[in-house]
Amino acid sequence: MTAKQDTIIGNARLVLADRVIEQGWVAISDGKIAEFGEGRAPGAAEDAGGDLLMPGLIELHTDHLEMHYVPRPKVFWNPVAAVISYDGQLATSGITTVLDSLRVWREDGAEDVDGRAGVLAAAITAAREEDLLRADHFLHLRCEVPMPDVVAEAKELIDRPDVRLMSLMDHTPGQRQFRDEVKLRDYYRGKGGGMTDAQLDVLFARRFAYQKEYAVANTRAIVALAHEYKIPLASHDDTTDENVVDAVNDKVAVAEFPTTMEAARGLHAAGIDILMGAPNVVRGGSHSGNIAAVDLANEGMLDILSSDYIPSSLLMAALQLPRHVPAIDLASAVRTVTKTPAEAVGLSDRGEIAVGRRADLIRVHVARDLPVVRSVWREGGRVA
């Protein structure tokens, strides 16, 4: 990472946590925001050309690393090289802090990347130790609770200092994200070479059996682990009132991708942050046929956005939100990808332009309604 240096950036539209300064400046010292203000910068400053200057984006749930590690079916890339490639894409998309979502489960015959969490976690560590990363990387352990070995695999990673989030997931056909089993079949048919209906019948039967045998006990064990290690928990694809009750009882901090308005209202009433996919905003709806993120935003129930499977969508969605939802101004929209996700996982040192916060900043130019990240600073050092 580029060495920290004292810098002043001027002639920028500053996006603060609660308002926008139309022409302002930021002074950086020792990797932190030392001062900011309105009008012309005091002394020599880097000219931002009137572009937006906002906090670096904070991503809580992206499995995009998998696409760099397994770019084709049965093709495994060098894992450290995959991490470096993925990290570069994150940085140029404006993401300065990321929770890399790793699948903590093995399932024969499903997807090549299953069971590789340890390999990828080690690769992230190696790249970090060699100072090869532009963004600040933490881990999000995605725990598929019906899988027989998920608890043992979670225990192998749980005491790493970079684990910042664990999620409780259950992709058993016919429920949550894939209430419509046809959608799940379509998903697997489209993966790589695709799976036949006969192969999917076998896969789904095994998943039904796993859920019946393991899901309840594994959920209790994963919840206990998270609480023991003081790691925030996320629920995933909540659909029913029963799912909401479970989320409340498990003391989850974040509800990822609720699939129904009923569940979202219950989660919101319980004070749980609701995370939705940025691609959902950009595309105008869910690829799985579930509720639209904009509909939640219109009811004041959208707290956090996640790029999920395409890093550039995070900034696009945040800047589009005010256009879709008049009650949301630019500062509020940017909070969904900066301050709020930071607070959800205890990263109180970043996520807003404020004195003393980390100088993780991005300069964004907007052309043809598309944002282009022109510069990225992490702790005051330019990384892109």
C-alpha positions, 0 to 999 in steps of 0.5 A: 500500500502507498505510504501515508502522507499529508494531503489536502484535497480541494474543490470537491463535493463532500459527502458527509454522513448527514449532508453534502458540502457542494464545494469543500476540502479535506485535509489528511494527516497521519492516515486520518482526516485532520480537518475538512471545510467549506469553500476554498482549501487552505493552501496547496491542494489536489484539485478534485475538479468538482467531483464527489469526495466520499468515504471509501465503500464498506462491503459486508457480503461479497462472494465475488472472490470465488469467480476469480479463484474458479474462473471456469468449471474445474479451473482453480487459479492460484489463490493468492493471485485470485485474491490480488485480482479480486482486490484490485477490482474492489478498489477500483469500484471504490470499496476500501473495506471488505468482508470476504464472504467464504463458504464454510461448508463442503457439498460433493457434486454442487459447486467447485468452490465448496470446501475452499474457505481455508485455502482462500483465508490463507491466501488473503493472509498471505497477500496481506502479509506481503502488503499486496492489497489495496483494500482492508480485508476481513472475513465473513463466514457463510455457514450453511447450517444443514451441512454435516461438517459446517460446525467443525469447519467454522471452528477451524477459522473462528479464532482468526482476528479478521473474522468480523461476521458470521451468517446463518444460511439454509438453501434447502430447496422450497424455502427462503431464497428459493421457495420456488424450486424451479428458480433453484433448478434454473440457477444450477443449470446455468452454473458452468456446464449445468446439471441435469434434472436427474443430478438435481433430483439427487442433490435436492434429496440429499439436501432435504435429508441434511436439513432434517438431520443437522440443521437445528443442532448446527444452528445452535452450535454456530450461534453459540460460537458467534456469541462466544467469540463476540462476532456479529451474526447475520440471518439470511433470506428471512421469509416468514414470521417464524424466521424473524422470531429465530433471528431475534432469538439468535440476536442477529445484527444484520438480516441479509436479503429478506425475501418478503415484505412481511419478514422485512417489517418484522426485522425492522421492528426488531431493530435489526439492520436490513441488508439488500443487494445493490444489483437488486437496485440497479436491475430494478428487482431481485434475480430470484423473484423476491422483493425489490430493494427499492420497495423496502427503501420506500418504506424506510426499511433499507439500512445497508447495501451489498454488491453481492456478486458484482463489485461496481454495483455498490456505488451505482446503487447508492447513487441511484437510490435518491432518484428512486426514492425521493425521501432519500438524499445523497448523504443518506444513500451513501450511509448505506454503503459506508457508515451503517455497514461499518457500525454493524460490524464494529468498525467505528474508525471509518465510514464517514468524513469526520475528524479522526476517522480513517482517511479512506476516501474515494473521488467519484466522477459521474458521467452519463449517470454512471459513476467512475472512481477516479482516485482511492485513498486508504489511510491517506495513501493512494491505492488507485 
